[in-house]
Amino acid sequence: TRLNLLHQAPGGHLGRFCIWTEPAIKALREIYPSNIQPRDMMKNAALTRIINSEEIQRVVRPTKDQRRPAIKKNPLKNINEKIRLNPNAKIAKRAATLAQKKRAKARAEAS
């Protein structure tokens, strides 16, 4: 059987755990002679259901930022990534492009 908070802590006060003995019950009857005894503060005794409810958990654990992992780019295929890693790559690429155009122009004049 599941433990009920109202059975474990009469009065339903959170954080209070009392073990009631028979003389204590008799003393309560002397203090409250009529059937007017302290009422339970909690109406719903399913404490675990209350704590694990969506409303409580939303406040206790706020949402986390969802970050995507960075996409790794191949510097052999992506010239901007290559330049970021090696600033001299821009100069080398420009020199290679100019040399290729110069060879293509010389080949066209030769034919």
N, CA, C and O of each residue as an XYZ file, in Angstrom:
444
protein
N       0.836     -1.174      0.000
C       0.000      0.000      0.000
C       0.886      1.246      0.000
O       1.984      1.250      0.558
N       0.392      2.275     -0.626
C       1.141      3.533     -0.696
C       0.926      4.321      0.583
O      -0.161      4.310      1.160
N       1.968      4.999      1.016
C       1.862      5.822      2.208
C       1.158      7.124      1.857
O       1.456      7.763      0.847
N       0.244      7.489      2.688
C      -0.515      8.712      2.488
C       0.026      9.750      3.452
O       0.232      9.448      4.627
N       0.262     10.967      2.980
C       0.822     12.023      3.813
C      -0.077     12.323      5.002
O       0.413     12.602      6.096
N      -1.362     12.267      4.801
C      -2.269     12.582      5.899
C      -2.238     11.511      6.982
O      -2.553     11.792      8.138
N      -1.861     10.286      6.621
C      -1.695      9.250      7.630
C      -0.348      9.403      8.340
O      -0.249      9.137      9.538
N       0.667      9.819      7.625
C       2.008      9.934      8.195
C       2.186     11.208      9.013
O       2.817     11.177     10.069
N       1.648     12.308      8.550
C       1.791     13.589      9.239
C       0.406     14.208      9.396
O      -0.020     14.986      8.542
N      -0.300     13.877     10.468
C      -1.648     14.415     10.647
C      -1.625     15.936     10.630
O      -0.744     16.566     11.214
N      -2.580     16.494      9.970
C      -2.627     17.944      9.814
C      -2.126     18.364      8.453
O      -2.391     19.481      8.010
N      -1.405     17.484      7.785
C      -0.945     17.765      6.437
C       0.091     18.857      6.354
O       0.275     19.434      5.282
N       0.783     19.169      7.447
C       1.819     20.191      7.411
C       3.067     19.584      6.787
O       3.592     18.583      7.276
N       3.537     20.192      5.710
C       4.739     19.683      5.075
C       5.910     19.829      6.029
O       6.059     20.861      6.683
N       6.735     18.809      6.111
C       7.915     18.866      6.951
C       7.655     18.411      8.380
O       8.587     18.368      9.183
N       6.434     18.077      8.716
C       6.125     17.618     10.069
C       5.798     16.130     10.017
O       4.944     15.688      9.248
N       6.495     15.372     10.851
C       6.228     13.946     10.915
C       6.026     13.602     12.379
O       6.953     13.713     13.181
N       4.841     13.194     12.724
C       4.521     12.899     14.115
C       4.110     11.443     14.245
O       3.391     10.900     13.406
N       4.583     10.829     15.313
C       4.110      9.489     15.646
C       3.163      9.674     16.828
O       3.555     10.125     17.905
N       1.923      9.316     16.593
C       0.894      9.534     17.604
C       0.728      8.267     18.428
O       0.466      7.189     17.894
N       0.884      8.416     19.745
C       0.671      7.290     20.652
C      -0.750      7.371     21.194
O      -1.445      8.371     21.012
N      -1.161      6.318     21.852
C      -2.523      6.283     22.385
C      -2.748      7.362     23.451
O      -3.795      8.009     23.442
N      -1.785      7.577     24.379
C      -1.993      8.665     25.350
C      -2.064     10.040     24.673
O      -2.764     10.932     25.153
N      -1.337     10.212     23.557
C      -1.383     11.496     22.849
C      -2.763     11.718     22.246
O      -3.271     12.839     22.252
N      -3.366     10.670     21.732
C      -4.720     10.782     21.164
C      -5.706     11.139     22.269
O      -6.601     11.959     22.067
N      -5.539     10.512     23.459
C      -6.432     10.832     24.591
C      -6.250     12.287     25.020
O      -7.215     12.968     25.370
N      -4.993     12.758     24.988
C      -4.741     14.153     25.363
C      -5.383     15.099     24.356
O      -5.881     16.160     24.733
N      -5.377     14.726     23.082
C      -6.043     15.540     22.057
C      -7.541     15.630     22.320
O      -8.157     16.678     22.125
N      -8.111     14.527     22.760
C      -9.551     14.526     23.043
C      -9.868     15.437     24.235
O     -10.947     16.026     24.296
N      -8.925     15.552     25.184
C      -9.135     16.457     26.317
C      -9.022     17.919     25.871
O      -9.755     18.783     26.352
N      -8.079     18.184     24.930
C      -7.898     19.551     24.450
C      -9.082     19.966     23.590
O      -9.591     21.079     23.715
N      -9.515     19.069     22.720
C     -10.654     19.322     21.835
C     -11.785     18.383     22.249
O     -11.936     17.310     21.665
N     -12.593     18.775     23.264
C     -13.605     17.853     23.782
C     -14.675     17.490     22.756
O     -15.099     16.336     22.688
N     -15.105     18.442     21.974
C     -16.093     18.095     20.947
C     -15.341     17.538     19.739
O     -14.117     17.420     19.770
N     -16.037     17.214     18.729
C     -15.396     16.633     17.536
C     -14.753     17.693     16.652
O     -14.524     17.452     15.466
N     -14.459     18.861     17.214
C     -13.806     19.920     16.452
C     -12.305     19.759     16.652
O     -11.748     20.250     17.634
N     -11.673     19.093     15.749
C     -10.233     18.905     15.804
C      -9.594     19.685     14.664
O     -10.268     20.044     13.699
N      -8.307     19.945     14.770
C      -7.657     20.685     13.683
C      -7.878     19.997     12.340
O      -7.795     18.774     12.228
N      -8.157     20.805     11.334
C      -8.407     20.254     10.007
C      -7.103     20.131      9.233
O      -6.113     20.805      9.521
N      -7.135     19.267      8.263
C      -5.963     19.069      7.415
C      -5.725     20.306      6.567
O      -6.663     20.897      6.033
N      -4.457     20.690      6.451
C      -4.131     21.831      5.601
C      -4.127     21.425      4.130
O      -4.432     22.234      3.254
N      -3.785     20.182      3.869
C      -3.736     19.705      2.487
C      -5.001     18.943      2.167
O      -5.425     18.072      2.926
N      -5.592     19.271      1.057
C      -6.780     18.547      0.618
C      -6.393     17.326     -0.202
O      -7.068     16.297     -0.160
N      -5.291     17.449     -0.955
C      -4.829     16.355     -1.798
C      -3.581     15.750     -1.157
O      -2.557     16.422     -1.036
N      -3.664     14.497     -0.750
C      -2.561     13.873     -0.026
C      -1.537     13.229     -0.944
O      -0.528     12.712     -0.464
N      -1.765     13.245     -2.240
C      -0.828     12.629     -3.173
C       0.332     13.591     -3.417
O       0.398     14.254     -4.452
N       1.239     13.655     -2.455
C       2.325     14.630     -2.503
C       3.256     14.383     -3.684
O       3.701     15.333     -4.328
N       3.557     13.116     -3.975
C       4.459     12.834     -5.102
C       3.848     13.287     -6.409
O       4.557     13.788     -7.282
N       2.540     13.119     -6.560
C       1.886     13.563     -7.792
C       1.920     15.083     -7.904
O       2.067     15.624     -9.000
N       1.787     15.771     -6.776
C       1.837     17.235     -6.788
C       3.241     17.712     -7.145
O       3.408     18.596     -7.986
N       4.258     17.119     -6.497
C       5.640     17.546     -6.749
C       6.050     17.262     -8.185
O       6.734     18.078     -8.804
N       5.650     16.136     -8.717
C       6.043     15.762    -10.081
C       5.116     16.317    -11.148
O       5.271     15.997    -12.326
N       4.160     17.140    -10.758
C       3.245     17.693    -11.750
C       3.990     18.653    -12.679
O       5.026     19.212    -12.319
N       3.454     18.825    -13.846
C       4.090     19.666    -14.870
C       4.201     21.120    -14.417
O       5.192     21.786    -14.715
N       3.198     21.615    -13.703
C       3.205     23.007    -13.262
C       4.356     23.273    -12.284
O       5.037     24.293    -12.393
N       4.572     22.369    -11.340
C       5.642     22.542    -10.356
C       7.002     22.363    -11.019
O       7.913     23.151    -10.768
N       7.155     21.347    -11.856
C       8.444     21.077    -12.494
C       8.846     22.190    -13.444
O      10.037     22.452    -13.608
N       7.885     22.852    -14.073
C       8.187     23.954    -14.973
C       8.851     25.096    -14.213
O       9.734     25.766    -14.748
N       8.431     25.325    -12.968
C       9.006     26.400    -12.155
C      10.336     25.960    -11.547
O      11.290     26.737    -11.499
N      10.394     24.715    -11.087
C      11.599     24.220    -10.427
C      12.745     24.071    -11.418
O      13.874     24.468    -11.129
N      12.459     23.499    -12.589
C      13.492     23.298    -13.604
C      13.132     24.095    -14.847
O      12.376     23.607    -15.687
N      13.655     25.314    -14.989
C      13.336     26.102    -16.184
C      13.909     25.447    -17.443
O      14.824     24.628    -17.364
N      13.365     25.815    -18.597
C      13.796     25.213    -19.854
C      15.233     25.597    -20.160
O      15.677     26.706    -19.863
N      15.942     24.666    -20.753
C      17.335     24.895    -21.114
C      17.412     25.385    -22.558
O      16.549     25.082    -23.382
N      18.455     26.141    -22.840
C      18.674     26.595    -24.211
C      19.101     25.412    -25.067
O      19.999     24.655    -24.701
N      18.450     25.265    -26.201
C      18.799     24.192    -27.116
C      19.809     24.716    -28.117
O      19.465     25.525    -28.978
N      21.038     24.271    -28.017
C      22.078     24.698    -28.944
C      22.455     23.544    -29.842
O      22.679     22.422    -29.388
N      22.520     23.840    -31.115
C      22.960     22.824    -32.064
C      24.478     22.782    -32.081
O      25.127     23.817    -31.926
N      25.051     21.600    -32.266
C      26.509     21.561    -32.370
C      26.963     22.238    -33.666
O      26.266     22.189    -34.680
N      28.122     22.861    -33.620
C      28.646     23.561    -34.791
C      28.971     22.559    -35.898
O      29.510     21.483    -35.636
N      28.643     22.922    -37.120
C      28.938     22.067    -38.268
C      30.406     22.271    -38.634
O      30.843     23.393    -38.890
N      31.149     21.189    -38.656
C      32.568     21.282    -38.993
C      32.709     21.314    -40.505
O      32.172     20.463    -41.214
N      33.438     22.308    -40.985
C      33.605     22.494    -42.423
C      34.984     22.003    -42.835
O      35.959     22.134    -42.095
N      35.039     21.440    -44.026
C      36.288     20.897    -44.551
C      37.101     22.032    -45.176
O      36.655     22.628    -46.156
N      38.290     22.347    -44.630
C      39.081     23.451    -45.182
C      39.644     23.152    -46.576
O      40.063     24.073    -47.277
N      39.660     21.880    -46.988
C      40.139     21.560    -48.336
C      39.099     21.912    -49.394
O      39.445     22.152    -50.551
N      37.831     21.942    -49.002
C      36.758     22.259    -49.940
C      36.202     23.663    -49.737
O      35.692     24.260    -50.685
N      36.287     24.198    -48.538
C      35.714     25.501    -48.208
C      36.857     26.509    -48.068
O      37.634     26.452    -47.115
N      36.947     27.425    -49.024
C      38.067     28.373    -49.059
C      38.033     29.326    -47.870
O      39.090     29.700    -47.362
N      36.837     29.734    -47.407
C      36.754     30.636    -46.254
C      37.268     29.973    -44.983
O      37.915     30.615    -44.155
N      36.979     28.699    -44.835
C      37.484     27.959    -43.678
C      38.999     27.787    -43.775
O      39.705     27.852    -42.769
N      39.484     27.571    -44.980
C      40.924     27.436    -45.196
C      41.642     28.746    -44.865
O      42.710     28.733    -44.253
N      41.058     29.872    -45.266
C      41.645     31.187    -44.987
C      41.612     31.471    -43.482
O      42.537     32.080    -42.945
N      40.552     31.032    -42.806
C      40.463     31.230    -41.361
C      41.593     30.469    -40.656
O      42.169     30.970    -39.691
N      41.908     29.265    -41.136
C      42.977     28.470    -40.533
C      44.367     28.939    -40.967
O      45.318     28.910    -40.186
N      44.465     29.370    -42.224
C      45.763     29.775    -42.770
C      45.571     31.056    -43.577
O      45.170     30.987    -44.739
N      45.844     32.213    -42.998
C      45.634     33.479    -43.706
C      46.446     33.588    -45.008
O      46.046     34.326    -45.909
N      47.554     32.885    -45.126
C      48.370     32.911    -46.338
C      47.699     32.163    -47.498
O      48.108     32.321    -48.648
N      46.684     31.359    -47.209
C      46.011     30.579    -48.248
C      45.349     31.485    -49.280
O      45.263     31.114    -50.451
N      44.885     32.653    -48.878
C      44.237     33.582    -49.804
C      45.253     34.069    -50.841
O      44.950     34.132    -52.032
N      46.452     34.409    -50.381
C      47.503     34.881    -51.287
C      47.938     33.744    -52.215
O      48.139     33.959    -53.410
N      48.083     32.527    -51.660
C      48.513     31.371    -52.461
C      47.461     31.028    -53.514
O      47.806     30.713    -54.653
N      46.186     31.085    -53.144
C      45.107     30.778    -54.098
C      45.087     31.822    -55.216
O      44.922     31.481    -56.387
N      45.256     33.096    -54.848
C      45.264     34.165    -55.866
C      46.448     33.990    -56.811
O      46.309     34.174    -58.020
N      47.609     33.636    -56.268
C      48.794     33.414    -57.101
C      48.586     32.222    -58.024
O      48.987     32.274    -59.187
N      47.971     31.150    -57.536
C      47.720     29.960    -58.362
C      46.729     30.288    -59.480
O      46.902     29.832    -60.610
N      45.692     31.075    -59.174
C      44.699     31.457    -60.181
C      45.338     32.318    -61.268
O      45.079     32.109    -62.453
N      46.172     33.286    -60.874
C      46.849     34.142    -61.854
C      47.824     33.326    -62.712
O      47.918     33.557    -63.917
N      48.537     32.391    -62.119
C      49.472     31.544    -62.870
C      48.720     30.679    -63.876
O      49.191     30.486    -64.996
N      47.559     30.157    -63.491
C      46.766     29.325    -64.399
C      46.251     30.161    -65.576
O      46.273     29.698    -66.716
N      45.790     31.383    -65.309
C      45.321     32.263    -66.392
C      46.473     32.609    -67.331
O      46.291     32.653    -68.548
N      47.655     32.854    -66.771
C      48.831     33.185    -67.574
C      49.215     32.013    -68.475
O      49.556     32.222    -69.640
N      49.167     30.774    -67.952
C      49.474     29.573    -68.753
C      48.441     29.375    -69.853
O      48.785     29.024    -70.982
N      47.153     29.605    -69.513
C      46.087     29.429    -70.491
C      46.237     30.462    -71.619
O      46.007     30.141    -72.785
N      46.620     31.692    -71.277
C      46.817     32.750    -72.267
C      48.023     32.416    -73.170
O      47.960     32.603    -74.385
N      49.109     31.926    -72.573
C      50.309     31.544    -73.351
C      50.001     30.383    -74.274
O      50.485     30.360    -75.405
N      49.211     29.418    -73.827
C      48.836     28.251    -74.631
C      47.978     28.695    -75.802
O      48.129     28.184    -76.912
N      47.058     29.662    -75.560
C      46.193     30.140    -76.636
C      46.987     30.898    -77.683
O      46.692     30.802    -78.874
N      47.989     31.649    -77.255
C      48.835     32.389    -78.226
C      49.736     31.445    -79.020
O      50.040     31.697    -80.186
N      50.161     30.349    -78.371
C      51.039     29.384    -79.032
C      50.302     28.593    -80.106
O      50.913     28.193    -81.097
N      49.006     28.360    -79.933
C      48.299     27.566    -80.932
C      47.856     28.323    -82.112
O      47.249     27.753    -83.019
